[in-house]
Amino acid sequence: MKNRLRRTMMFLNAQKASLVKDAYVYKPDSIIFDLEDAVAQTQKDSARIALYNALKSIDYKGIELVVRINGLDTPHFKEDIRAAVAGGIHTVRVPKTETPEDVLAAEKEIEKAEKEFGVPIGQTLMMAAIETPLGVMKAYELAKSSERLMGISFGAGDYVRTMRTTRSAEGVELLGARTQVVIAARAAGIMCFDTVYLDVDNMEGFASEVRLIKQLGFDGKSIISPKQIPITHQIFAPTQAEIAKAEKTIRAIDEYAKDGIGVFTVEGQMIDIAMLEGAKRTIELAKASGIYEGDLS
């Protein structure tokens, strides 16, 4: 499902059975099995086998399952895709994408694997990770390159290296890229996810960054520790005032639409049909956060 809730996408080393077997207990929205950076070159085959077995044997309780494959410039990515699709992965995350051709190359292999293993064509979704200056510049073209893309993700590690800078606590060096990636995703009508925060013991710094990326318009954040999940979900949860406003907006739009009225006021504030999507998303977030007690369907 392209538009499911994805506030948290938790990276796991696909080889670490102790982490993989019960990752669902932490309740991230998505789990990313990492076959790329987390796995040594000599362990790629065993990690791939471990991933397949996990996908086939563990019930992840409805959590979205994502695999980060190795780069398209490596000899590993095709087998990564075959194992993931055979195992029933939901989404393939393609690293270091810079052009639409990168996305299409991965899509070609995904479709081949779907045919090989009897998976309905088009069922496996994709996410393109943007991690270089060229990728940032091409973000909109990437975001529009495939119907399979449910979103694009910003990765800061390689980005700051290729920009010849370093990550700061304030994140000023990432602001331009983050903004451009979000704009591209919104223009293309897909989702957008932020990079990981590496200092897992700095909860105050992490919370500050999550508040920033929420304000910028990101749908969620890649994370590397279960400790980061509740903080992210809490920050993305709407306030009671926002929930009440969303309810009033949805009900008013439904009521006025019966009379063909598209613009009106509610409690002195102008409301129009364009606000419906945002109001519905607020209710969805409230439900997912376990704080919605209303009766809107």
C-alpha positions in Angstrom: 0.0 0.0 0.0 1.6 3.2 -1.2 0.1 5.6 1.3 0.3 3.7 4.6 1.7 5.5 7.7 5.5 5.5 7.7 6.6 7.7 10.6 9.4 5.4 11.6 11.5 3.1 9.3 13.9 1.1 11.5 17.2 -0.2 10.1 18.3 -3.7 11.1 21.3 -5.7 10.0 19.7 -8.6 8.1 22.3 -11.0 9.6 21.6 -10.3 13.3 19.0 -13.0 14.2 18.6 -11.6 17.7 17.4 -8.3 16.3 15.5 -9.6 13.3 13.4 -12.3 15.0 11.4 -10.0 17.3 11.8 -6.5 15.8 8.0 -6.1 15.6 7.8 -5.8 19.4 9.1 -2.2 19.1 6.2 -1.3 16.8 8.0 0.8 14.1 5.8 1.5 11.1 8.4 -0.1 8.8 11.4 -2.3 9.2 14.4 -2.0 6.8 16.5 -5.1 6.5 19.9 -3.8 5.6 22.0 -5.8 3.1 24.2 -2.8 2.2 26.4 -0.9 4.7 25.7 -3.1 7.7 27.0 -6.2 6.0 30.6 -7.0 5.3 31.6 -7.8 1.7 32.4 -11.4 2.7 29.0 -11.9 4.3 26.6 -10.7 1.6 25.5 -14.2 0.6 24.8 -15.3 4.2 22.9 -12.1 4.9 20.7 -12.6 1.9 19.9 -16.1 3.0 19.1 -14.9 6.5 16.8 -12.3 5.1 14.9 -14.8 3.0 14.4 -17.1 5.9 13.3 -14.3 8.2 10.7 -13.2 5.6 9.4 -16.7 5.3 9.3 -17.7 8.9 8.5 -14.7 11.1 5.1 -13.0 11.5 5.9 -9.2 11.7 2.3 -8.3 12.7 1.5 -6.2 9.7 4.6 -4.0 9.8 5.9 -2.9 6.4 9.0 -4.9 5.4 11.6 -3.0 3.4 15.0 -4.2 2.2 18.0 -1.9 1.4 19.8 -3.7 -1.4 23.4 -3.2 -2.4 24.2 -0.5 -4.9 23.5 -0.9 -8.6 27.3 -0.6 -9.2 27.9 -3.8 -7.2 27.6 -7.5 -8.2 25.2 -8.1 -5.3 22.0 -6.1 -6.1 20.3 -8.6 -8.5 20.6 -11.5 -6.1 19.4 -9.1 -3.3 16.3 -8.4 -5.2 15.7 -12.0 -6.1 15.9 -13.1 -2.5 13.8 -10.2 -1.2 11.0 -10.7 -3.8 11.0 -14.5 -3.3 10.6 -13.9 0.4 7.7 -11.6 0.0 9.3 -8.2 0.8 6.9 -5.2 0.5 9.4 -2.5 -0.6 12.8 -2.4 -2.1 15.0 0.6 -1.1 17.5 1.4 -3.8 20.6 3.2 -2.4 22.5 6.2 -3.9 20.0 6.8 -6.8 21.1 9.7 -9.0 19.1 9.4 -12.2 15.7 7.9 -13.3 17.8 5.2 -15.1 18.9 3.9 -11.7 15.3 3.5 -10.5 14.3 1.8 -13.8 17.3 -0.6 -13.7 16.2 -1.8 -10.3 12.6 -1.9 -11.4 13.5 -4.2 -14.3 15.1 -6.7 -11.9 12.2 -6.5 -9.5 9.8 -7.4 -12.3 12.0 -10.3 -13.4 12.0 -11.6 -9.9 8.2 -11.2 -9.6 7.7 -13.3 -12.7 10.2 -15.9 -11.5 8.6 -16.4 -8.1 5.0 -15.9 -9.0 4.5 -12.6 -7.3 1.8 -10.4 -8.9 3.5 -7.9 -11.3 3.7 -4.5 -9.6 3.1 -5.7 -6.1 6.6 -4.9 -4.9 7.0 -1.2 -4.2 10.2 0.8 -4.4 11.8 3.6 -2.5 14.7 5.7 -3.9 17.4 6.9 -1.5 18.9 10.2 -2.5 22.4 10.5 -1.1 24.5 12.7 -3.4 24.4 16.3 -4.7 23.5 15.0 -8.2 20.6 12.9 -6.6 19.3 16.0 -4.9 19.5 18.0 -8.1 17.6 15.2 -9.9 15.1 14.6 -7.1 11.9 15.4 -9.0 12.9 13.3 -12.0 13.7 10.4 -9.7 10.4 10.8 -7.9 8.5 10.6 -11.1 10.5 7.8 -12.7 8.3 4.8 -11.7 4.8 4.0 -10.7 6.2 1.6 -8.1 7.8 4.4 -6.1 6.0 5.0 -2.8 8.6 7.5 -1.7 12.1 9.0 -1.8 14.4 9.1 1.2 17.3 11.5 2.0 20.5 10.0 3.2 23.0 12.4 4.8 26.1 10.2 5.2 27.4 10.2 1.6 25.8 13.6 0.9 27.9 15.5 3.5 31.0 13.6 2.3 30.5 14.6 -1.3 29.6 18.1 -0.3 33.0 18.3 1.6 31.4 19.2 4.9 30.4 17.5 8.1 27.2 17.0 10.0 26.5 19.6 12.7 24.0 19.6 15.6 22.0 22.3 13.9 21.9 20.5 10.6 22.3 23.7 8.6 24.4 21.8 6.0 21.4 19.6 5.2 18.7 22.2 5.0 18.9 22.9 1.3 18.9 19.2 0.4 16.1 18.3 2.8 14.0 21.1 1.4 14.6 20.2 -2.2 13.9 16.5 -1.6 10.6 17.3 0.2 9.5 19.6 -2.6 10.3 17.0 -5.2 8.3 14.4 -3.3 5.3 16.6 -2.9 5.4 17.7 -6.6 5.5 14.0 -7.6 2.7 13.0 -5.2 4.8 10.5 -3.2 6.1 10.3 0.3 9.4 11.5 1.7 11.6 10.3 4.6 14.5 11.8 6.4 18.0 10.5 7.2 19.1 8.7 10.4 20.3 10.5 13.5 23.5 8.8 14.6 23.8 9.8 18.3 21.4 7.3 19.8 22.1 8.6 23.4 21.2 12.2 22.6 17.4 12.1 22.9 17.1 15.9 23.1 19.0 16.4 19.9 17.1 13.7 18.2 13.7 15.1 19.2 14.8 18.5 18.0 15.7 17.1 14.6 12.4 15.2 14.4 10.5 18.4 15.1 12.4 20.1 12.3 11.8 17.5 9.7 8.1 17.3 10.6 7.9 21.1 10.1 9.6 20.8 6.8 7.0 18.3 5.6 8.6 14.9 5.8 6.3 11.9 6.3 8.7 10.1 8.6 12.3 9.4 9.7 14.8 6.5 9.2 16.0 5.4 12.6 18.7 3.1 14.0 17.5 2.4 17.6 14.2 1.3 19.1 14.6 4.2 21.6 13.9 6.6 18.8 10.5 5.1 17.9 8.3 6.5 20.7 9.8 10.0 20.5 9.2 10.1 16.8 5.6 8.8 17.1 4.9 11.3 19.9 6.2 14.3 17.9 4.2 13.2 14.8 1.1 12.7 16.8 -1.4 15.6 16.4 -2.5 17.7 19.4 -6.1 17.6 20.7 -6.6 21.1 19.2 -5.4 19.8 15.8 -7.7 16.8 16.1 -10.7 18.9 16.9 -10.0 21.3 14.1 -9.6 18.4 11.6 -13.0 16.9 12.7 -14.7 20.2 12.3 -13.1 20.7 8.9 -14.1 17.3 7.6 -17.7 17.6 8.8 -18.1 21.1 7.5 -16.7 20.2 4.1 -19.1 17.2 3.9 -22.0 19.4 4.9 -21.3 22.3 2.6 -20.5 20.0 -0.3 -24.1 18.9 -0.4 -25.1 22.5 -1.4 -22.2 22.9 -3.8 -20.3 25.3 -1.6 -16.5 25.0 -1.8 -15.4 27.9 0.4 -16.8 28.8 3.8 -15.9 29.8 7.4 -15.8 27.7 10.5 -15.4 29.6 13.8 -14.2 32.6 11.9 -11.6 30.8 9.8 -11.8 30.3 6.1 -12.0 26.6 5.0 -12.0 25.1 1.5 -11.9 21.7 -0.1 -8.2 21.8 -0.4 -7.9 21.4 3.3 -9.7 18.0 3.3 -6.6 15.9 2.7 -4.7 17.5 5.5 -7.6 17.1 7.9 -7.9 13.4 7.0 -4.2 12.8 7.5 -4.5 14.4 11.0 -7.2 11.9 11.9 -5.2 9.0 10.5 -2.1 10.1 12.6 -4.3 10.4 15.7 -5.7 6.9 15.2 -2.3 5.5 14.7 -1.1 7.2 17.8 -3.9 5.7 19.9 -5.3 9.1 20.9 -8.4 9.4 18.7 -11.7 8.9 20.3 -14.0 10.3 17.7 -16.4 8.6 15.3 -15.2 9.8 11.9 -14.8 6.9 9.5 
